[in-house]
Amino acid sequence: MGIKVAVVGAGYWGPNIIRNFNQIPTCEMAICCDKDEKRLAHMSRLYPNLKTTTSYDDIINDPTIDAVAVCTHVSAHYPLAKKALEAGKHVLVEKPLTAKVEEAEELVELSKKNDKVLMVDHTFEYTAGVNKMKEIIESGLLGDVLYVNCARLNLGIFQRDINVVWDLAPHDLSVILYATGLKPKSVRTVGMKLLHPKVEDAAFVTLNCGDASAVIHVSWVDPRKVRTVSVVGTKQMLVYDDLDPLAKIQIYDKGVENPPHYDTFGEFLCSYHYGDIHMPRLQEAEPLSVMCKHFLECCETGKAPRSSGLSGLNMVKILAASDKSIANGGMEIPID
């Protein structure tokens, strides 16, 4: 049957992971664990062959379980993943990897020590659009990347144990780190508590990446749902709109051609050049399916995952620095 998988958490994200593993013939989606018996009953109705349990130890103590997917609240990621790695199981963790840098470091070391796969579900690294973006940037078509602007907004789900930066920004951070090649050196974050007295529900994250900058706007309280990434290069510009069903990637032949001087506003406007808009065709596939298949491949072959535990650690370092910046009124905080 191949890799035998267990999923912990049948709330918001876990059912999506269960569905995708269940559709892959090279693995067995064996058991689901959750404290809520009503959620387990629902999963049993959907998948009659799926075993269920309220005890995580049933998974840990089962030697036939090869891999565990942790799909719980962030605060539970570390203890659950640690216990699975110590039991000699491969581990897939929903983003972000952990709530603390030290916890992420420990999991990375534990996976190395036990020679087990530790992978983070940075879903957007497995989308056709982001991989096309990476291909375009690496081809040099845009020139050198100068600036990235990301917006991830919605009137949406409030998390209980993390702020909006920890909830939404990992998607955009993974795109920046994976697709653009930029390496953030420091971060400034301004967070706002608009509807939630204890948790930031809107924020602006500014990353200093040396010769380039990136800005991420995240919000749970915006009336529109927005999922865009704009990349400005020295030659051309690119926009990735995840919500556009027909033109997720648009390449703009736009740029600035600075004249030696200008005497009128009209001449200033002419310093910009406007060209065609190109929309490359994408071979779409469900990102979660691609991600789950990649995880299984890594478990079977020992191949390093695209979204490895180390990339998850780097993400947590940025998020922790962002929290420190918020606490200090938007101060610039170095990223270790």
C-alpha positions in Angstrom: 0.0 0.0 0.0 2.9 2.3 0.5 3.2 5.1 3.2 0.6 4.7 6.0 -0.5 8.2 7.1 -2.3 9.6 10.2 -3.7 13.1 10.4 -4.1 15.0 13.7 -6.8 17.6 13.6 -10.2 17.3 11.9 -11.2 21.0 12.2 -10.5 23.6 9.5 -7.5 22.3 7.5 -7.2 18.6 8.4 -10.2 17.5 6.3 -8.5 18.9 3.2 -5.3 17.0 4.0 -7.3 13.8 4.6 -9.2 14.2 1.3 -6.0 14.5 -0.7 -4.1 11.7 1.0 -7.2 9.5 0.6 -7.1 10.2 -3.2 -3.5 9.1 -3.6 -3.3 5.4 -4.4 0.3 5.0 -3.3 -0.5 5.7 0.4 -3.0 4.6 3.0 -4.9 7.3 4.8 -5.3 5.2 7.9 -6.4 7.2 10.9 -7.6 10.6 12.1 -7.2 12.0 15.6 -9.2 14.8 17.2 -10.5 15.7 20.6 -14.0 16.5 19.2 -15.9 13.3 18.7 -18.5 15.1 16.5 -15.7 16.0 14.0 -14.5 12.4 14.1 -18.0 11.1 13.4 -18.3 13.5 10.5 -15.0 12.2 9.0 -16.2 8.6 9.5 -19.3 9.3 7.5 -17.2 10.8 4.7 -14.6 8.0 4.7 -16.0 4.8 6.1 -12.7 3.0 6.0 -10.9 5.7 8.0 -10.2 4.8 11.6 -10.7 7.5 14.2 -9.4 8.1 17.8 -9.4 10.8 20.4 -6.0 9.6 21.8 -2.8 10.8 20.0 -1.0 7.9 21.7 -3.0 5.5 19.6 -1.0 6.9 16.6 2.3 7.3 18.3 2.3 3.7 19.7 1.2 2.2 16.3 4.4 0.9 14.6 2.6 0.6 11.3 2.0 4.4 11.0 4.8 5.8 8.9 3.9 9.5 8.8 1.9 12.0 10.8 0.3 15.2 9.5 -0.2 17.8 12.2 -3.2 20.1 11.4 -4.0 21.7 14.7 -3.7 25.2 16.3 -0.1 26.5 16.2 0.4 26.1 19.9 0.1 22.3 19.6 2.4 21.9 16.6 5.6 21.6 18.6 4.6 18.9 21.1 2.7 16.8 18.6 5.5 17.0 16.0 8.2 16.3 18.5 6.4 13.2 19.9 6.0 11.9 16.3 9.6 12.4 15.4 10.8 10.8 18.6 8.6 7.8 17.7 10.4 7.5 14.4 7.7 8.9 12.1 7.9 11.3 9.2 6.1 14.6 10.0 4.1 17.1 7.9 3.1 20.3 9.8 0.6 22.9 8.9 2.1 26.4 8.7 3.7 28.0 10.6 6.0 25.2 11.9 5.9 26.3 15.5 5.1 29.3 17.8 8.7 29.8 18.9 12.1 29.9 17.2 13.6 27.5 19.8 10.9 25.0 19.2 11.4 25.0 15.4 15.2 24.6 15.9 14.6 21.6 18.1 12.3 19.9 15.6 14.8 20.5 12.7 17.6 18.9 14.8 15.4 16.0 15.9 14.4 15.2 12.3 18.1 15.2 11.3 19.0 13.0 14.3 16.3 10.4 13.6 16.7 10.7 9.8 13.0 11.5 9.3 11.3 13.9 7.0 10.1 17.2 8.5 8.1 19.2 6.1 5.9 22.3 6.4 2.7 22.8 4.4 3.7 26.1 2.6 0.9 25.5 0.2 1.7 28.3 -2.3 5.0 26.8 -3.1 3.1 24.0 -4.8 0.8 26.2 -6.9 1.3 26.5 -10.7 1.2 30.3 -10.5 4.0 30.7 -7.9 6.2 28.2 -9.7 5.6 30.0 -13.0 6.5 33.3 -11.1 9.7 31.6 -9.9 10.6 30.4 -13.4 10.0 33.9 -14.8 12.1 35.7 -12.2 15.0 33.2 -12.5 15.0 33.6 -16.3 15.9 37.2 -15.9 12.9 38.5 -17.8 12.0 41.0 -15.0 15.6 42.0 -14.5 16.7 42.5 -10.9 13.9 42.4 -8.3 13.5 45.8 -6.7 10.3 45.6 -4.8 7.6 43.1 -3.9 4.1 44.1 -2.7 1.7 41.5 -1.3 -1.9 41.9 -0.1 -3.8 39.1 1.6 -7.0 40.5 2.9 -10.5 39.2 3.8 -13.3 39.6 6.3 -12.5 36.3 7.8 -11.5 33.7 10.3 -10.1 35.0 13.5 -7.5 32.7 15.1 -7.5 32.2 18.9 -3.8 31.8 19.5 -2.0 33.8 16.9 -2.3 37.3 15.3 -3.0 38.0 11.7 0.7 38.1 10.7 1.2 34.6 11.9 -2.0 33.4 10.3 -1.8 35.0 6.8 1.7 36.4 6.2 3.4 32.9 6.0 1.7 32.4 2.6 3.3 35.6 1.2 6.6 35.1 3.1 6.9 31.6 1.5 6.3 33.1 -2.0 8.9 35.8 -1.3 11.5 33.3 0.0 10.8 30.6 -2.6 10.0 32.5 -5.8 12.0 35.7 -5.7 15.2 34.6 -4.1 15.2 37.7 -1.7 16.7 37.2 1.7 15.1 39.4 4.4 17.7 41.0 6.7 15.3 42.9 9.0 11.6 43.6 9.5 9.4 46.4 10.5 5.7 45.6 11.4 2.9 47.9 12.4 0.0 45.9 13.8 -3.5 47.1 14.6 -6.1 45.8 17.0 -9.3 46.9 15.3 -12.0 44.5 16.4 -10.0 42.2 18.6 -8.7 43.8 21.9 -5.9 41.3 22.4 -4.9 40.2 18.9 -3.7 42.2 15.9 -6.2 41.7 13.1 -4.5 43.9 10.5 -0.9 44.6 9.9 1.8 46.0 7.5 5.0 44.0 7.3 8.0 45.7 5.7 11.1 43.5 4.9 14.5 44.9 4.2 16.1 42.6 1.7 19.3 44.5 1.0 18.9 46.0 -2.5 15.2 45.2 -2.5 12.2 45.7 -0.3 9.0 43.8 0.3 5.7 44.9 1.9 3.0 42.5 3.0 -0.5 43.8 4.0 -2.6 41.3 5.9 -6.0 41.8 7.4 -8.9 39.8 8.8 -11.2 42.9 8.6 -11.2 44.0 5.0 -14.5 43.9 3.1 -12.8 42.4 0.0 -11.0 39.2 -0.4 -7.6 40.0 -2.0 -4.7 37.6 -2.8 -2.1 39.4 -4.9 1.6 39.6 -5.3 3.3 42.3 -7.4 7.0 42.1 -8.3 8.7 45.1 -9.7 11.9 44.4 -11.7 14.4 46.6 -13.4 13.1 45.5 -16.8 9.5 44.4 -16.4 6.8 43.9 -13.7 4.7 40.9 -12.7 1.4 40.5 -10.9 0.2 37.2 -9.4 -3.5 37.2 -8.6 -4.5 33.9 -7.0 -8.2 34.8 -7.3 -8.2 35.4 -11.0 -9.4 32.2 -12.7 -8.1 33.1 -16.2 -5.0 35.2 -15.7 -3.3 34.4 -12.5 0.1 35.7 -13.9 0.3 38.9 -15.8 3.7 40.3 -17.0 3.7 44.0 -17.7 6.2 45.5 -20.1 6.4 48.6 -18.0 9.3 50.6 -16.6 10.9 53.9 -15.9 13.3 55.4 -18.3 14.8 58.4 -16.4 15.8 61.2 -18.7 18.8 63.4 -17.8 16.3 66.2 -16.9 12.8 67.3 -17.6 11.3 70.8 -17.7 7.6 70.1 -17.7 5.3 67.5 -16.0 4.4 66.2 -19.5 8.0 65.3 -20.1 8.1 63.7 -16.7 5.2 61.4 -17.7 7.0 60.5 -20.9 9.8 59.0 -18.8 7.6 55.9 -18.2 7.4 53.3 -20.9 4.3 51.2 -21.4 4.3 48.0 -23.4 2.3 44.8 -23.8 0.7 42.6 -21.1 1.6 38.9 -21.4 -0.4 36.2 -19.6 1.4 32.9 -19.6 -0.7 29.7 -19.7 -0.6 27.6 -16.5 -0.9 23.8 -16.1 -3.2 23.9 -13.0 -3.3 21.2 -10.4 -4.6 21.2 -6.9 -1.7 22.5 -4.8 -2.5 20.4 -1.8 -2.4 17.3 -3.9 1.0 18.3 -5.3 2.2 19.0 -1.8 0.9 15.7 -0.4 2.5 13.7 -3.2 5.8 15.5 -2.7 5.7 14.7 1.0 5.1 11.0 0.3 7.9 11.0 -2.3 10.3 12.5 0.3 9.3 9.9 2.8 9.9 7.1 0.4 13.2 8.4 -1.1 14.8 10.5 1.7 14.7 13.5 -0.7 14.8 16.9 1.0 11.4 18.5 0.9 10.9 21.8 -1.0 9.2 23.3 2.0 11.6 21.7 4.5 11.8 22.0 8.3 14.6 24.5 7.7 12.5 26.7 5.6 9.8 26.5 8.3 12.4 27.6 10.8 13.4 30.6 8.7 9.7 31.5 8.5 9.3 31.4 12.3 12.4 33.6 12.7 10.8 36.3 10.5 7.4 36.0 12.4 9.1 36.2 15.8 11.0 39.3 14.7 7.7 40.7 13.4 6.1 40.2 16.8 9.1 42.0 18.4 8.7 44.9 16.0 5.0 45.2 16.8 5.7 45.2 20.5 8.3 48.0 20.0 6.0 50.3 18.0 7.3 49.2 14.5 11.0 49.3 15.3 13.3 47.7 12.7 14.3 44.3 14.1 17.2 42.2 12.6 16.3 38.7 11.5 18.8 36.2 12.9 
